[in-house]
Amino acid sequence: MTAGQTHKVVTDSGAPSLDIDLFSEASLRNPFDDYRRLRDTGPVVWLSKIGIYAIGRFADAQKALRASDELISGEGVGFNDVFNAPKGMNVIQSDGDIHNRMRNTVMKPLTPAALREVRPRLKAMIVDQLQRFSKDVSFDAMKDIAPVLPVGAISHLVGIPDEGRERMLEWAAAAFNAIGPTPDADDAALLREAFAFISSMDENKVAEGSWSAGLFAAADKGKISRQEAVAAMSAYVVPSLDTTILASGHLLYNLATHGDQWDMVRENPDLIPSAVLENMRHSAPARWFSRVAAKEYAVDGMSIPKGARVMILYGCANRDERRFENPDRFDVTRDARDHLGWGTGPHMCAGMHLARMEMEVLLEALVEADVRLEAGEPVLAANAGLYGFAELPLRLIRNG
């Protein structure tokens, strides 16, 4: 074999085996070569280092995410028992009627129609923040811009008490980092702390008129149980914070390092929605979630045995050459509406409309500010569940 080749061992299921370690620090910081190897190896691959089947091609990942009766979430969507502990009792880790009931309640304030009245408030927040950077000085976008709207939504819409709000960024990062096969003890402790805090919530602790208050009102009407109301609160907080913060960081970096693309957006703001979707395709912050095969599951002539845990790779599928031409290129004119950055199927991200709106108003504010974007060398984080920057030096250079 030549350098870079991997010996393929075919398992009893017919799936080829790879010994790559997707959870290594090197792969977490630069996963795309490993993603390509996985896609080229087969439609489903046995990852021998962690003992899990992996699906990384676009069409197969899309199909798997929609096969919620065959690949279930109720046994947990992580890769260890700590992350998977609240099985069946939150929107992400549940199936069937329980999932549908909680998701329908969670989604009420998150539909595009319901979010229209929120948009001006979020736009005002980011405009105010951008006005602080008027002297063309470099700053860290991951601290000074990317978190503004996701944290603002938690503060002003979800209704979390101050004492919990202060810890949410720390809890969200720890939760996703604890998704891997061997979670760090500190991350596991923070994850349990987050679960304990959310479990302590009731209608007397959340802000009146907030989304969380709406959950407890639904419980009072018998639409969901109080336990489900508490569990559903986590869908407003943990999945939405870091994913949108990291996606916003990618958006700023991609436009700063592709000046021609930013020029097109500035000259034609109608491209803003397309730029946001292309960013989610090109630089998906959620790396993967897992499912468990409720029965034998077929993937393009190969089979995954009943009871096996399956890794579905969002970011890998979004770079699949079989679906997207020149997939490594960031192109704001690309039709990326079917990207898998927010998943698809019954478990498609409940907060995707809010996240999309937050990034759109960020770009609207930047276009209106008439600035060029200049990025320094970012620092990539090595989070086991999320792909994104820990630091991103950025300058907003005023035109004219």
Backbone hydrogen bonds in HBPLUS format (Angstrom, degrees):
<---DONOR---> <-ACCEPTOR-->    atom                        ^
c    i                          cat <-CA-CA->   ^        H-A-AA   ^      H-
h    n   atom  resd res      DA  || num        DHA   H-A  angle D-A-AA Bond
n    s   type  num  typ     dist DA aas  dist angle  dist       angle   num
A0005-GLN N   A0002-THR O   3.13 MM   3  5.81 164.4  2.16 138.1 140.7     1
A0017-SER N   A0009-VAL O   2.64 MM   8  4.97 119.5  2.01 127.6 146.7     2
A0011-THR N   A0015-ALA O   2.80 MM   4  5.40 173.6  1.80 153.8 153.1     3
A0014-GLY N   A0011-THR O   2.90 MM   3  5.29 161.4  1.94 113.8 119.9     4
A0303-SER N   A0013-SER O   3.15 MM 290  5.15 168.1  2.16 148.2 150.6     5
A0046-TRP N   A0016-PRO O   2.80 MM  30  6.06 169.1  1.81 155.3 158.6     6
A0018-LEU N   A0046-TRP O   2.89 MM  28  6.21 158.4  1.94 158.8 161.6     7
A0048-SER N   A0018-LEU O   2.98 MM  30  6.09 150.8  2.06 157.4 165.5     8
A0024-SER N   A0021-ASP O   3.15 MM   3  5.52 167.6  2.17 114.3 116.4     9
A0028-LEU N   A0024-SER O   2.91 MM   4  6.12 160.6  1.95 157.1 163.1    10
A0029-ARG N   A0025-GLU O   3.06 MM   4  6.20 152.0  2.14 146.8 153.0    11
A0030-ASN N   A0026-ALA O   3.06 MM   4  6.21 144.6  2.19 140.2 150.0    12
A0035-TYR N   A0031-PRO O   2.88 MM   4  6.10 152.1  1.96 152.6 161.9    13
A0036-ARG N   A0032-PHE O   3.04 MM   4  6.19 156.4  2.10 139.4 144.6    14
A0037-ARG N   A0033-ASP O   3.06 MM   4  6.36 159.1  2.10 148.5 153.9    15
A0038-LEU N   A0034-ASP O   2.95 MM   4  6.15 157.6  2.00 149.3 155.3    16
A0039-ARG N   A0035-TYR O   2.93 MM   4  6.23 165.5  1.95 155.9 159.1    17
A0040-ASP N   A0036-ARG O   2.92 MM   4  6.07 161.6  1.96 151.4 156.6    18
A0041-THR N   A0037-ARG O   3.00 MM   4  6.05 131.9  2.23 139.5 151.3    19
A0041-THR N   A0038-LEU O   3.22 MM   3  5.18 134.0  2.44  94.6 107.0    20
A0045-VAL N   A0054-ALA O   2.90 MM   9  5.12 159.2  1.95 144.5 151.5    21
A0054-ALA N   A0045-VAL O   2.70 MM   9  5.12 150.0  1.78 147.3 157.9    22
A0047-LEU N   A0052-ILE O   2.84 MM   5  5.42 172.0  1.85 159.6 159.4    23
A0050-ILE N   A0047-LEU O   3.27 MM   3  5.93 141.0  2.43 113.8 122.3    24
A0051-GLY N   A0047-LEU O   2.78 MM   4  5.63 127.0  2.06 150.3 166.7    25
A0053-TYR N   A0309-ARG O   3.30 MM 256  6.54 158.3  2.35 164.8 159.7    26
A0311-MET N   A0053-TYR O   2.64 MM 258  5.99 170.3  1.64 161.7 164.2    27
A0055-ILE N   A0311-MET O   2.81 MM 256  6.19 157.2  1.86 168.7 176.6    28
A0313-LEU N   A0055-ILE O   3.09 MM 258  6.26 173.5  2.10 165.4 166.4    29
A0061-ALA N   A0057-ARG O   2.83 MM   4  5.90 158.2  1.88 159.2 166.3    30
A0062-GLN N   A0058-PHE O   2.82 MM   4  5.97 167.6  1.84 162.5 165.9    31
A0063-LYS N   A0059-ALA O   3.07 MM   4  6.18 159.9  2.12 139.8 145.4    32
A0064-ALA N   A0060-ASP O   2.93 MM   4  6.06 156.8  1.98 142.3 149.2    33
A0065-LEU N   A0061-ALA O   2.93 MM   4  6.13 159.1  1.97 153.5 158.0    34
A0066-ARG N   A0062-GLN O   3.26 MM   4  6.46 135.4  2.47 138.5 149.5    35
A0066-ARG N   A0063-LYS O   3.15 MM   3  5.22 133.0  2.39  96.8 109.5    36
A0067-ALA N   A0064-ALA O   3.14 MM   3  5.06 148.3  2.24  98.1 107.6    37
A0070-GLU N   A0067-ALA O   3.07 MM   3  5.49 140.3  2.23 109.3 120.2    38
A0071-LEU N   A0067-ALA O   2.83 MM   4  5.88 172.4  1.84 171.6 174.2    39
A0294-ALA N   A0070-GLU O   2.70 MM 224  5.17 163.1  1.73 154.4 159.4    40
A0072-ILE N   A0292-VAL O   2.88 MM 220  5.34 147.2  1.99 158.8 148.1    41
A0292-VAL N   A0072-ILE O   3.03 MM 220  5.34 154.9  2.09 142.0 149.9    42
A0076-GLY N   A0073-SER O   2.90 MM   3  5.42 150.2  1.99 125.5 127.0    43
A0290-SER N   A0077-VAL O   2.71 MM 213  4.41 155.7  1.77 126.7 130.8    44
A0079-PHE N   A0179-ILE O   2.90 MM 100  5.81 146.6  2.01 152.5 163.1    45
A0084-ASN N   A0080-ASN O   3.18 MM   4  6.28 155.9  2.24 144.7 152.1    46
A0085-ALA N   A0082-VAL O   3.30 MM   3  5.26 165.7  2.32 104.5 108.0    47
A0087-LYS N   A0085-ALA O   2.80 MM   2  5.50 138.1  1.98  97.8  91.1    48
A0089-MET N   A0086-PRO O   3.33 MM   3  5.80 166.1  2.35 131.4 131.3    49
A0088-GLY N   A0093-GLN O   2.52 MM   5  5.25 123.3  1.82 152.2 171.2    50
A0099-HIS N   A0095-ASP O   3.26 MM   4  4.86 167.9  2.27 114.3 114.6    51
A0100-ASN N   A0096-GLY O   2.95 MM   4  6.20 168.0  1.96 157.3 161.1    52
A0101-ARG N   A0097-ASP O   2.86 MM   4  5.95 162.7  1.89 152.1 156.5    53
A0102-MET N   A0098-ILE O   3.07 MM   4  6.25 170.8  2.08 153.4 155.6    54
A0103-ARG N   A0099-HIS O   2.82 MM   4  5.89 165.5  1.84 156.3 161.4    55
A0104-ASN N   A0100-ASN O   2.95 MM   4  5.95 163.0  1.98 145.9 150.6    56
A0105-THR N   A0101-ARG O   3.31 MM   4  6.47 153.0  2.39 139.9 146.5    57
A0106-VAL N   A0102-MET O   2.88 MM   4  6.09 165.5  1.90 155.9 160.3    58
A0107-MET N   A0103-ARG O   2.84 MM   4  5.90 154.5  1.91 152.3 158.8    59
A0108-LYS N   A0105-THR O   3.38 MM   3  5.61 149.9  2.47 103.6 111.2    60
A0110-LEU N   A0107-MET O   2.80 MM   3  4.87 148.8  1.89 110.6 121.1    61
A0115-LEU N   A0111-THR O   2.98 MM   4  6.17 144.9  2.11 154.1 164.6    62
A0116-ARG N   A0113-ALA O   3.36 MM   3  5.53 154.0  2.43 102.1 109.3    63
A0118-VAL N   A0115-LEU O   2.92 MM   3  5.12 140.3  2.08 105.8 118.1    64
A0119-ARG N   A0115-LEU O   3.21 MM   4  6.47 138.7  2.39 154.3 165.3    65
A0121-ARG N   A0118-VAL O   3.06 MM   3  5.52 121.3  2.42 111.4 125.7    66
A0122-LEU N   A0118-VAL O   3.15 MM   4  6.47 159.8  2.19 157.5 163.8    67
A0123-LYS N   A0119-ARG O   2.86 MM   4  6.06 159.1  1.90 158.3 165.0    68
A0124-ALA N   A0120-PRO O   2.96 MM   4  6.13 156.7  2.01 144.8 150.3    69
A0125-MET N   A0121-ARG O   3.15 MM   4  6.42 148.0  2.26 140.4 148.7    70
A0126-ILE N   A0122-LEU O   3.18 MM   4  6.52 161.2  2.21 154.1 156.4    71
A0127-VAL N   A0123-LYS O   2.99 MM   4  6.14 160.1  2.03 153.6 159.6    72
A0128-ASP N   A0124-ALA O   3.05 MM   4  6.08 162.9  2.08 144.5 149.0    73
A0129-GLN N   A0125-MET O   3.09 MM   4  6.36 152.6  2.17 141.6 149.2    74
A0130-LEU N   A0126-ILE O   2.91 MM   4  6.09 162.5  1.94 151.2 155.2    75
A0131-GLN N   A0127-VAL O   3.12 MM   4  6.31 144.9  2.25 146.6 155.2    76
A0132-ARG N   A0129-GLN O   3.08 MM   3  5.55 156.6  2.14 110.9 118.3    77
A0133-PHE N   A0130-LEU O   3.04 MM   3  5.63 164.9  2.06 117.4 122.1    78
A0139-PHE N   A0394-LEU O   2.98 MM 255  5.52 153.1  2.06 146.7 154.3    79
A0394-LEU N   A0139-PHE O   2.82 MM 255  5.52 151.1  1.91 156.9 166.7    80
A0143-LYS N   A0140-ASP O   3.04 MM   3  5.60 157.8  2.09 115.0 121.9    81
A0144-ASP N   A0140-ASP O   2.89 MM   4  6.00 159.7  1.94 156.8 163.5    82
A0141-ALA N   A0392-LEU O   2.81 MM 251  5.39 156.8  1.87 160.2 152.3    83
A0145-ILE N   A0141-ALA O   3.08 MM   4  4.96 156.0  2.14 121.8 126.0    84
A0146-ALA N   A0141-ALA O   2.82 MM   5  5.92 161.1  1.86 162.0 168.6    85
A0148-VAL N   A0145-ILE O   3.05 MM   3  5.54 148.9  2.15 118.1 127.2    86
A0151-VAL N   A0147-PRO O   2.92 MM   4  5.72 164.8  1.94 156.4 161.5    87
A0152-GLY N   A0148-VAL O   2.89 MM   4  5.82 144.3  2.02 132.7 144.2    88
A0153-ALA N   A0149-LEU O   2.83 MM   4  5.99 151.5  1.91 150.1 155.9    89
A0154-ILE N   A0150-PRO O   3.23 MM   4  6.51 155.3  2.29 141.2 147.1    90
A0155-SER N   A0151-VAL O   2.89 MM   4  6.15 159.6  1.93 151.5 157.5    91
A0156-HIS N   A0152-GLY O   2.85 MM   4  5.91 167.9  1.87 154.5 157.2    92
A0157-LEU N   A0153-ALA O   2.87 MM   4  5.20 147.5  1.98 135.7 143.1    93
A0158-VAL N   A0153-ALA O   3.21 MM   5  6.65 149.3  2.31 150.1 157.5    94
A0211-TRP N   A0157-LEU O   2.97 MM  54  6.20 168.7  1.99 157.1 160.9    95
A0212-SER N   A0158-VAL O   3.22 MM  54  5.58 155.2  2.28 134.2 139.7    96
A0207-ALA N   A0159-GLY O   3.07 MM  48  4.52 154.2  2.14 118.8 126.9    97
A0164-GLY N   A0161-PRO O   3.10 MM   3  5.59 135.0  2.31 111.4 122.5    98
A0165-ARG N   A0161-PRO O   2.94 MM   4  6.10 160.6  1.98 157.1 163.5    99
A0166-GLU N   A0162-ASP O   3.17 MM   4  6.29 151.5  2.26 154.6 157.6   100
A0167-ARG N   A0164-GLY O   2.94 MM   3  5.42 148.1  2.04 111.4 120.9   101
A0168-MET N   A0165-ARG O   3.32 MM   3  5.22 154.5  2.39  99.9 107.1   102
A0171-TRP N   A0167-ARG O   2.88 MM   4  6.09 163.3  1.91 160.4 166.1   103
A0172-ALA N   A0168-MET O   2.81 MM   4  5.91 163.1  1.84 153.1 157.4   104
A0173-ALA N   A0169-LEU O   3.13 MM   4  6.25 168.7  2.14 148.6 151.2   105
A0174-ALA N   A0170-GLU O   3.09 MM   4  6.21 161.1  2.13 145.9 151.5   106
A0175-ALA N   A0171-TRP O   2.85 MM   4  5.99 152.5  1.92 149.2 157.0   107
A0176-PHE N   A0172-ALA O   3.23 MM   4  6.52 165.2  2.25 153.2 154.5   108
A0177-ASN N   A0173-ALA O   3.04 MM   4  6.18 153.9  2.11 144.9 153.0   109
A0178-ALA N   A0174-ALA O   2.93 MM   4  6.00 129.1  2.19 141.3 153.3   110
A0178-ALA N   A0175-ALA O   3.26 MM   3  5.21 137.0  2.46  93.0 104.7   111
A0179-ILE N   A0176-PHE O   3.21 MM   3  5.39 162.7  2.24 110.5 112.3   112
A0188-ALA N   A0184-ASP O   2.91 MM   4  6.18 160.8  1.95 156.9 162.9   113
A0189-ALA N   A0185-ALA O   2.96 MM   4  6.15 151.4  2.04 142.3 149.8   114
A0190-LEU N   A0186-ASP O   2.96 MM   4  6.24 155.9  2.02 146.5 152.8   115
A0191-LEU N   A0187-ASP O   2.84 MM   4  6.07 150.5  1.93 148.0 156.7   116
A0192-ARG N   A0188-ALA O   3.03 MM   4  6.30 158.7  2.07 147.4 152.0   117
A0193-GLU N   A0189-ALA O   2.94 MM   4  6.17 147.4  2.04 141.1 151.0   118
A0194-ALA N   A0190-LEU O   2.86 MM   4  6.14 151.2  1.95 146.2 153.2   119
A0195-PHE N   A0191-LEU O   3.00 MM   4  6.31 162.0  2.03 150.7 155.1   120
A0196-ALA N   A0192-ARG O   2.92 MM   4  6.11 155.4  1.98 144.4 151.4   121
A0197-PHE N   A0193-GLU O   2.95 MM   4  6.20 155.8  2.01 146.2 152.5   122
A0198-ILE N   A0194-ALA O   2.99 MM   4  6.24 175.1  1.99 159.8 160.1   123
A0199-SER N   A0195-PHE O   2.89 MM   4  5.97 153.1  1.96 145.0 153.4   124
A0200-SER N   A0196-ALA O   3.15 MM   4  6.29 123.9  2.48 135.7 148.3   125
A0200-SER N   A0197-PHE O   3.00 MM   3  5.22 142.9  2.15 102.4 113.6   126
A0201-MET N   A0198-ILE O   3.18 MM   3  5.49 166.3  2.20 111.4 115.6   127
A0205-LYS N   A0202-ASP O   3.03 MM   3  5.56 159.9  2.07 117.9 124.1   128
A0210-SER N   A0207-ALA O   3.16 MM   3  5.48 155.3  2.22 132.6 131.4   129
A0214-GLY N   A0210-SER O   3.09 MM   4  6.44 142.4  2.23 140.7 151.0   130
A0214-GLY N   A0211-TRP O   3.07 MM   3  5.00 121.5  2.42  91.9 107.0   131
A0215-LEU N   A0211-TRP O   3.21 MM   4  6.65 137.3  2.40 140.8 151.5   132
A0215-LEU N   A0212-SER O   3.04 MM   3  5.12 127.7  2.32  96.8 110.4   133
A0216-PHE N   A0212-SER O   3.27 MM   4  6.74 156.0  2.33 150.4 155.1   134
A0217-ALA N   A0213-ALA O   2.96 MM   4  6.22 147.6  2.07 145.0 154.8   135
A0218-ALA N   A0214-GLY O   2.96 MM   4  6.16 148.5  2.06 140.0 147.9   136
A0219-ALA N   A0215-LEU O   2.99 MM   4  6.35 146.1  2.11 142.4 152.0   137
A0220-ASP N   A0216-PHE O   2.97 MM   4  6.24 151.9  2.06 142.7 149.8   138
A0221-LYS N   A0217-ALA O   3.14 MM   4  6.42 135.9  2.34 137.9 149.1   139
A0221-LYS N   A0218-ALA O   3.21 MM   3  5.10 128.9  2.48  90.8 104.0   140
A0223-LYS N   A0218-ALA O   2.96 MM   5  5.35 147.1  2.07 164.2 156.2   141
A0222-GLY N   A0219-ALA O   2.97 MM   3  5.00 157.5  2.02 103.6 110.6   142
A0229-ALA N   A0225-SER O   2.89 MM   4  6.22 144.9  2.01 143.8 154.3   143
A0230-VAL N   A0226-ARG O   3.02 MM   4  6.30 159.9  2.06 150.8 154.2   144
A0231-ALA N   A0227-GLN O   2.97 MM   4  6.19 161.4  2.01 145.0 150.8   145
A0232-ALA N   A0228-GLU O   2.76 MM   4  5.86 151.8  1.84 144.9 152.7   146
A0233-MET N   A0229-ALA O   3.23 MM   4  6.47 134.8  2.45 137.8 147.9   147
A0233-MET N   A0230-VAL O   3.18 MM   3  5.33 135.1  2.39  98.2 110.0   148
A0234-SER N   A0231-ALA O   3.14 MM   3  5.73 142.5  2.29 110.6 119.1   149
A0235-ALA N   A0232-ALA O   2.95 MM   3  5.41 143.6  2.08 110.1 120.1   150
A0236-TYR N   A0233-MET O   2.95 MM   3  5.38 146.0  2.07 109.9 119.8   151
A0237-VAL N   A0234-SER O   3.17 MM   3  5.14 142.6  2.32  96.1 106.9   152
A0238-VAL N   A0234-SER O   3.08 MM   4  5.67 119.6  2.46 135.0 149.7   153
A0240-SER N   A0237-VAL O   3.20 MM   3  5.50 127.4  2.49 104.6 118.3   154
A0241-LEU N   A0237-VAL O   3.24 MM   4  6.18 151.5  2.32 166.6 169.1   155
A0245-ILE N   A0241-LEU O   2.98 MM   4  6.15 161.2  2.02 156.3 162.5   156
A0246-LEU N   A0242-ASP O   2.85 MM   4  5.88 169.5  1.86 151.3 154.2   157
A0247-ALA N   A0243-THR O   2.92 MM   4  6.04 154.3  1.99 141.0 149.1   158
A0248-SER N   A0244-THR O   2.88 MM   4  5.98 152.8  1.95 143.8 150.6   159
A0249-GLY N   A0245-ILE O   3.01 MM   4  6.31 149.8  2.10 143.7 152.2   160
A0250-HIS N   A0246-LEU O   2.93 MM   4  6.26 159.6  1.97 151.9 156.7   161
A0251-LEU N   A0247-ALA O   2.92 MM   4  6.14 154.9  1.98 144.5 151.8   162
A0252-LEU N   A0248-SER O   3.02 MM   4  6.28 161.9  2.05 150.2 153.5   163
A0253-TYR N   A0249-GLY O   2.99 MM   4  6.20 164.1  2.01 151.2 156.0   164
A0254-ASN N   A0250-HIS O   2.72 MM   4  5.83 170.2  1.73 159.1 162.1   165
A0255-LEU N   A0251-LEU O   3.11 MM   4  6.19 160.6  2.15 145.7 150.5   166
A0256-ALA N   A0252-LEU O   2.92 MM   4  5.99 147.9  2.02 141.6 151.4   167
A0257-THR N   A0253-TYR O   2.88 MM   4  6.00 151.4  1.96 152.8 159.2   168
A0261-GLN N   A0258-HIS O   2.86 MM   3  5.41 128.3  2.13 112.5 126.0   169
A0262-TRP N   A0258-HIS O   3.14 MM   4  6.57 155.8  2.20 151.8 159.2   170
A0263-ASP N   A0259-GLY O   2.87 MM   4  6.05 154.9  1.93 147.0 154.3   171
A0264-MET N   A0260-ASP O   3.12 MM   4  6.33 150.2  2.21 137.1 144.2   172
A0265-VAL N   A0261-GLN O   3.08 MM   4  6.42 154.0  2.15 145.7 152.4   173
A0266-ARG N   A0262-TRP O   2.85 MM   4  6.09 163.1  1.88 154.8 159.3   174
A0267-GLU N   A0263-ASP O   2.93 MM   4  6.06 158.0  1.98 147.7 153.6   175
A0268-ASN N   A0264-MET O   2.86 MM   4  5.88 134.6  2.06 137.2 149.8   176
A0271-LEU N   A0268-ASN O   2.91 MM   3  5.97 169.1  1.92 134.2 136.7   177
A0272-ILE N   A0269-PRO O   2.99 MM   3  5.44 168.5  2.01 117.4 120.3   178
A0275-ALA N   A0271-LEU O   2.83 MM   4  6.07 154.8  1.89 159.0 167.3   179
A0276-VAL N   A0272-ILE O   3.05 MM   4  6.33 155.2  2.11 155.9 161.7   180
A0277-LEU N   A0273-PRO O   3.13 MM   4  6.42 161.4  2.17 148.6 152.8   181
A0278-GLU N   A0274-SER O   2.89 MM   4  6.08 162.4  1.92 152.7 158.0   182
A0279-ASN N   A0275-ALA O   2.94 MM   4  6.04 150.1  2.03 141.2 149.5   183
A0280-MET N   A0276-VAL O   3.08 MM   4  6.39 152.1  2.16 144.9 151.7   184
A0281-ARG N   A0277-LEU O   3.00 MM   4  6.32 141.8  2.15 143.3 154.1   185
A0282-HIS N   A0278-GLU O   2.79 MM   4  5.94 177.7  1.79 158.7 159.4   186
A0283-SER N   A0279-ASN O   2.85 MM   4  5.64 162.8  1.88 147.4 152.7   187
A0387-TYR N   A0285-PRO O   2.69 MM 102  4.65 153.8  1.76 133.3 142.7   188
A0287-ARG N   A0385-GLY O   3.05 MM  98  5.61 173.5  2.06 144.9 145.9   189
A0314-TYR N   A0287-ARG O   2.94 MM  27  5.59 124.2  2.26 129.1 143.4   190
A0312-ILE N   A0289-PHE O   2.97 MM  23  5.79 177.2  1.97 170.2 171.1   191
A0291-ARG N   A0310-VAL O   2.84 MM  19  5.17 145.6  1.95 142.4 153.8   192
A0310-VAL N   A0291-ARG O   2.74 MM  19  5.17 168.7  1.75 154.1 156.7   193
A0293-ALA N   A0308-ALA O   2.93 MM  15  5.52 164.8  1.96 158.4 162.2   194
A0307-GLY N   A0293-ALA O   2.74 MM  14  5.11 172.8  1.74 147.5 149.3   195
A0297-TYR N   A0304-ILE O   2.89 MM   7  5.01 162.1  1.92 146.5 151.4   196
A0304-ILE N   A0297-TYR O   2.69 MM   7  5.01 151.4  1.77 142.8 153.0   197
A0299-VAL N   A0302-MET O   2.71 MM   3  5.09 164.5  1.73 143.1 148.0   198
A0302-MET N   A0299-VAL O   2.97 MM   3  5.09 159.3  2.02 111.9 118.4   199
A0308-ALA N   A0305-PRO O   3.15 MM   3  5.75 159.4  2.19 139.2 140.2   200
A0317-ALA N   A0313-LEU O   3.06 MM   4  6.14 162.5  2.09 144.3 149.2   201
A0318-ASN N   A0314-TYR O   3.03 MM   4  6.26 151.2  2.11 150.5 158.6   202
A0319-ARG N   A0316-CYS O   3.11 MM   3  5.44 153.7  2.18 107.2 115.2   203
A0320-ASP N   A0317-ALA O   3.15 MM   3  5.17 156.3  2.21 114.4 113.4   204
A0323-ARG N   A0320-ASP O   3.05 MM   3  5.63 158.0  2.10 113.4 119.9   205
A0324-PHE N   A0320-ASP O   2.97 MM   4  6.16 176.3  1.97 164.1 165.2   206
A0329-ARG N   A0326-ASN O   3.00 MM   3  5.66 162.6  2.03 122.1 127.9   207
A0334-ARG N   A0331-ASP O   3.09 MM   3  5.53 165.9  2.11 116.0 120.2   208
A0339-HIS N   A0336-ALA O   3.09 MM   3  5.46 160.9  2.13 121.5 121.1   209
A0343-GLY N   A0340-LEU O   2.90 MM   3  4.49 160.1  1.94 100.4 105.4   210
A0349-CYS N   A0342-TRP O   2.90 MM   7  5.19 173.3  1.90 159.4 161.5   211
A0348-MET N   A0345-GLY O   3.02 MM   3  5.41 157.7  2.07 124.8 123.4   212
A0352-MET N   A0349-CYS O   3.34 MM   3  5.37 163.7  2.37 110.6 110.3   213
A0355-ALA N   A0351-GLY O   2.94 MM   4  6.18 168.3  1.96 160.8 164.4   214
A0356-ARG N   A0352-MET O   2.84 MM   4  5.93 161.7  1.87 148.4 153.6   215
A0357-MET N   A0353-HIS O   3.00 MM   4  6.09 156.3  2.06 138.8 145.4   216
A0358-GLU N   A0354-LEU O   2.91 MM   4  6.14 157.2  1.96 152.9 159.0   217
A0359-MET N   A0355-ALA O   3.14 MM   4  6.42 157.4  2.19 149.3 154.1   218
A0360-GLU N   A0356-ARG O   2.94 MM   4  6.15 152.0  2.01 146.5 155.3   219
A0361-VAL N   A0357-MET O   2.94 MM   4  6.15 165.5  1.96 157.0 159.0   220
A0362-LEU N   A0358-GLU O   3.15 MM   4  6.25 144.8  2.28 135.3 145.0   221
A0363-LEU N   A0359-MET O   3.09 MM   4  6.35 159.7  2.13 146.8 150.6   222
A0364-GLU N   A0360-GLU O   2.88 MM   4  6.16 157.0  1.93 149.2 156.6   223
A0365-ALA N   A0361-VAL O   2.94 MM   4  6.05 160.0  1.98 143.6 148.2   224
A0366-LEU N   A0362-LEU O   3.06 MM   4  6.32 152.0  2.14 144.3 152.2   225
A0367-VAL N   A0363-LEU O   2.86 MM   4  6.06 161.4  1.89 155.3 159.7   226
A0368-GLU N   A0364-GLU O   2.97 MM   4  6.17 164.1  2.00 150.3 154.7   227
A0369-ALA N   A0365-ALA O   2.96 MM   4  6.10 135.4  2.17 135.9 147.9   228
A0370-ASP N   A0367-VAL O   3.02 MM   3  5.17 150.1  2.11 103.0 112.5   229
A0399-ASN N   A0370-ASP O   3.17 MM  29  6.06 166.9  2.19 160.9 157.1   230
A0372-ARG N   A0397-ILE O   2.77 MM  25  4.97 160.7  1.81 142.4 147.9   231
A0397-ILE N   A0372-ARG O   2.83 MM  25  4.97 159.3  1.87 151.2 153.2   232
A0374-GLU N   A0395-ARG O   3.03 MM  21  5.07 158.4  2.07 149.2 151.6   233
A0395-ARG N   A0374-GLU O   2.77 MM  21  5.07 141.7  1.92 144.3 156.3   234
A0376-GLY N   A0393-PRO O   2.83 MM  17  4.84 165.4  1.85 129.3 133.1   235
A0379-VAL N   A0391-GLU O   2.92 MM  12  4.98 161.5  1.95 135.1 139.4   236
A0390-ALA N   A0379-VAL O   2.62 MM  11  5.48 161.8  1.65 160.1 166.9   237
A0391-GLU N   A0379-VAL O   3.32 MM  12  4.98 158.0  2.37 131.0 134.2   238
A0381-ALA N   A0388-GLY O   2.95 MM   7  6.00 170.8  1.96 153.1 156.1   239
